[in-house]
Amino acid sequence: MTALKSRDEVEAMARAGAIIAALFDEIPAHVRAGASTADVDAFAESFIRSHDGAEPAFKGLYGFPASVCASLNHEVVHGIPSPYRVLTEGDILSVDVGVKLDGWFADAAVTLAVGEVDEQTRRLLDVTQEALRKAIAEARVGNRLGDIGSAVQTTAEAAGFTVVRELVGHGIGREPHEDPQVPNFGQAGKGPRLEEGLVIAIEPMLNAGVSEVRTLPDRWTVVTADRRRSAHFEHTVAVTGNGPRILTAR
């Protein structure tokens, strides 16, 4: 059952989201050649905990061992930070972060280039960001859930990329994952109607190759089946009477 949020509750989530927004202003400087994904995780955890009462939402969630999901190149999501995963020029790294503050959650992700990347990788990052922008624009009272997924799918496929179908966005609030599921594909005009007070994490995951994914033996890291690159961007978004409000915006 989907729990709609009051204006005060949306404001509480926005305070958690503001910490992620501030972190994402700082974290690109730490995603550099020679740094490990564990270094990125350590910085993120320290930054989050430097805000009074804030906690990394992912650490210990379902048994996950770190504060961020750090997914490298062909890793789609849920990469486990490691001191042995050292970034090199031309890599891309998805950093997925959750914050819990005063009992409320916010969630966002960004995929960052390590130095210069090739043209196709740059297009993948740009198109995934554009898919997120278009999906957010559909998060309006009276629209349907399918409008969001359709926006991601049509943007991706028009550019020659594919969308991951086995992983979805989600509702968020008192829990990090709530109803409804928010697929990155769908038919415009179909699905549940969007209501004021709905808060969802919209998170396009686009692949350069096939849409299929696999989970590694660590039972966390999800990779593309053909080992081609994947990009992931995410915002926590509230549906309001004045249109979509991004709670994790910079």
N, C-alpha and C positions, 0 to 999 in steps of 0.2 A: 504494500500500500504506500502510495506517494504522500509524504508529509510536506504540506506547503508551509512556508516560513512567513512570519510577520515581518514588518519593516524593522523592528528592533532586532529580530533574529538575523535578518540579512545584514544589518550593520555590524553585528557581532562577528559574522563570518567575514565581512569585509576587513575587519581588524586583523584577523588571521591571514587573509589574503594579502594585506599590505606588507606583511613580513616577507612573504614569498616574492612579491614585486620588488622589494628592496634587495633581497638576496639575488634576484636575477639581474639587478643593476651591477652587482659586485662580482658575480661568479665568472663572467667571461674572462676576466684577468687570470683566473685560476685554471682555466681550460687551455693549457698551453703545452707545447712539446716539452717532454721531460717530466711532466707531472704525472702522477698515477691517479687512477680513479679513486683510490683510497684517500689521496690528498684532497680531491674535490669533495668527497664525503665528509672528511674531517672539518674542512672549512665550513661547509653548509651546516653541519650540526652545531658548531661553535657559534655561527651567526644566528641561527634560530634560537638557541638557548640564551643568547645575549639579550633577548627581549623578554621582559619580566612575564613569567607565567607560560611562555611558549615552549612547546615540545615538538620534536620531529615526529610527525604522525606515523611514518612508516616503520620506525625502529621497533622491532618486536611484533609488528602487525602480521598476523597469520604466521609468525615465526621468521619474518624477514630480518636479516642480521644487521642492516645498515640504515642510515638516515635518508639516503637518496637511492633511487634506482639509476645506475650509471650504465647506459647501453651504448656499445661502441660499434659503429659502422653497420654491419649486417644484423646486429642485435636490435630487436624491435622495442622491447620493454623488459623491465625487471632484472636488468643486469646487476650483479652483485659487485660492489666496489672491492678492489683488490690492490695491494701494493705492487703486485706483479703485472698489472695492466697499465702499462706506461704509454702515454699519448705520444704520437709522432705527427709530423707535418703531413697534412692532407687527410687526417682522420676526421670523423664527425662523432660527437658524443651527445646522446640524449640524456638530460638531467631532469628527472621526474621527482618532484618534491611535494610533501604534504606537511601542513602545520596544524597543530591542535592548540587552541587558545580559549580558555574559559569554557571548555566543553564543546567548542565548535571547530569544525574542520574546514580547511581550504586545500586545494590541490591544483598544481600546474606543472607544465613541462615545457622545456625548450631544447632544441637541438642546435648545438654550436659547432662551428668549424674550427679545427685546429690549424691556424695559419691559412694558407691558400689551399683551396680545393678545386677539383676539376669542374668543368662546365656542367656536366650532367648532375653532379652532386649539388652544385649551387642551385640549379633549376629545381631539384628535388626539395631542397630546403625552402626555396621561394614559393613553390606551388603548395607545399604543405601549410605554410603560413597563410597563404591566400585561401586555402580550403577552410582553415579555422576562422578567418575573418568572415567568409561568406556564411559559414554555419552559424556563427554568433549572430549575424544579422537576421537570421530566421527565428531566433529565440524570442518571439513576440507573442503577446496574449492573442489567442485565437488561431495561431498557426498550429500545425500538427508536428508531431515528433518526426514523421517522415520527411518534413521539409528540411530539417537539420541534416539528416543522413544523406538526402538527395543532393544537398549543396556540396557536401564533401565529395561524394562519389562523382558527380558530374565535373567538378573542378579537376579532380585527379585524373579521370579517364580522358578528358579533353587534352591533357598534357602528356598522355602516354604512360601514366603511372597507374598503379593498382592500390586498392584499399584493403587493409587487413579486415577480414570478416569475423575472425574468431575472437577478437578482443573489442570491447566497446567502452564508451563513456558511461557515465552513471550519475544518479542523484547523489547528493552530498548534504550533510548537515550535522546532526549530533553523532552520526556515524560516517566513517570515511567513504563507505559505499552503501548507497540507498537506492530504492526504486526511483525513477525508471531506468532501465538500460537505455543507452543512447548509441545506437549503431552508427557507423560511418558510411552507411549505404542505406538506400530506401527509396520510396516513391513519394514524391511531393503530394501533399494533400491527404496522406494516409497516416494512420496511427492516432494515439491519444492526443487530445487537444491540449495545448500549452496554457497554463493558468498563471495568474499573478501569484507570486510567492514560490513558484517552482525554482529550485536551485539545482543546477546540473554541471557536471564536469564534461565539457566537450573536448574530445581529444583525437583529432585525426592522426592516423598512423598510415603513412603512404610508403609503398615499396617501389624501388626502381625496376624490379622484375616481377616475378609471380606474386600473387596475393597470399599463397599458402605459407604457413609458419610451422615451426617445430619447437618443442621445449627441450632444452639440454638436460643431461643427467643430473645437474644440480637442482632440478625441479623448479627452478625459478626463471632462468634466462630463456626468453623467447627469441628465436632467430628466424630469418627468412629461409624458406626451404631451399632456395637456389643460392644462398649466401650473397646475394646482391644487397645493396644498401637500403636502409629504411630511415625515415625521419618521423619525428613525433613532436607535436606541439599541443598544448592544452591550456585552457583557462577554466576557472570556476565562474559561472555566469548565472545571474539571477534574472528571472523573467519579471519585469515590473510594468506598471501602467504607463511608464514613459519609455518603454523599449528595453532591450537587453542591457544589463549592467554587469560589466566585467569586474569581478571582485578581486582578481589577482593581477590587475593591470599595473603597468609601471606608471 
